[in-house]
């Protein structure tokens, strides 16, 4: 089966490019002296993670309990759940901790620590907790400069049912970068904040085993990781139009796209409708801060993957993608049934739209993967 | 099982409200003298459609071949596929046409008509085609004033393998309404355009059986449907935050929401993080033209469903929803584990995020439905 034979819309991953991206990040982390704990939320696919880890079974990062369960069932043994846990998830986390060599759980609130401690005590297991800190992204995490943050770490370390495994952050503000040097600045802030936080905790008499940071833009751009023990990028394994726009990669490095078919051609308004809508591409505003006219995905030639200049996905409705052509482009060159490759703005969200990922080598379909969706 | 016991995030549909919405639309269409052919793409659930159709098995509108196959397999016999068909879908459409009492297929391009005609000839079936016209939304459809549009209808009607079943439009510009009266204006334009197009076709000697229009805002707001034979609203069965903002319904009419749990509380920046992110709510910018600060969903009390003023979903990442509180709201009133009801901006997209729809009567879980996802 070949690219041209897939039903559309279909999500495609290019295996060769994914392998190259995976190997490049392993090599980068080896050179920079940090452990790579890839975030598997991007593909949610066990086979992709195996390639990322060079056929080993850990360490990985997950974003949902469904991913934790699914990857554990496939033999992954070292998992960090990097979203602040729900207090009610204690029993399930304890069960998973009993199955795995290592499970680490993200917390940033005393109430959650209390709940997980009670669950651990009842289950007769020790839970390893990572304290999430906010390095400026202002999504999750304790304030690393606050006295209460030291207190929370101390409370975890003092518990007979919990282990204080270390500290964790996500420099998500790196997604506001305009270029690689901006992401390098965020990477340095991310690193610096966490090294300073670790120092403060150590000064307070606490042992800080893990100092975990990372996002694809920061890990791609960072100059060094002194004082950091591990990084958790995820998107790098396939990249997307956003990462290409902010300089984390080139468009050629992107290993993920949607094969879409033209359904309508409207020469008078220089527009096309394709069958990749909001449910196939996901809706992500994209790198508007870099390119206000970026649209909802990058329209490329099906065979070569080269961007087709002058075509912009200006609107997504449920099952329709509306493509606007520039003045000098004649959309009559295309007809219903013609196929386009559309690189999503955000591959993590786009892949999660699909029950099946079609894995190709060149033009040939070689595997089908199933993302572990849901929660 | 009760609302408070569901895993989070979970998609919930309120059965009583859905029944009321379904009955109200049936009654409205009966009064206005048009056939109701609900678009099932909103819930993609067979059980919802059965309620919409008062336990009959048609007519319905679908947006994907997967929906057509799925609903046909469950006994629905009269289906309109209201997205311009792919030329390559001819064989499958012919197979479906052979199974159903009636299948109607949307076309707006001569190349697609040629392909479907060839497929029908090979399969030995007649395919019923609906010619889509553009009434001003500028997504799909032929220009109803163009001579080529009459020619295309004539070409379909003249084919020994095709039936010209009528004309179809979607006044999607109704989503730019600010209030119900704006949608009524679009409804009149939608109706007027199609009645005029039907007249032109009839003057050219063509029989126009069906004149099909509709969107939830226009069907909800229209004063009359003279000259129209059927309407195809979909969203009305559950509504959403967008429809409430533009006046298609009140917030109390909305029958669909996501149950979400607080994971993080950040009093200094007056923010909360909940476990309903982009993969649970879907990303839809919402009714910004009416309410620039609408955010990515309407935060409500779990039990009462009443909107909680001063809380806005300002950002969605993959598994995190970031809620900003107004100056006078103290987020410390909430703690991890507390639950909120979030009404999505766009229920069609939100429901499609979920493998399971949890159907409740009051606080009690009574059924689980499975949307027919994919393509």
Interface residues (C-beta under 8 A of the other chain):
Chain A: X7 X8 X9 X41 X63 X64 X83 X84 X85 X86 X87 X88 X108 X109 X111 X112 X115 X134 X138 X139 X140 X141 X143 X172 X261 X263 X264 X265 X266 X268 X269 X271 X273 X275 X278 X279 X280 X282 X283 X284 X285 X315 X317 X318 X319 X320 X322 X335 X336 X337 X348 X349 X352 X354 X355 X373 X374 X375
Chain B: X7 X8 X9 X41 X63 X64 X83 X84 X85 X86 X87 X88 X108 X109 X111 X112 X115 X138 X139 X140 X141 X143 X172 X261 X263 X264 X265 X266 X268 X269 X271 X273 X275 X278 X279 X280 X282 X283 X284 X285 X315 X317 X318 X319 X320 X322 X335 X336 X337 X348 X349 X352 X354 X355 X373 X374 X375
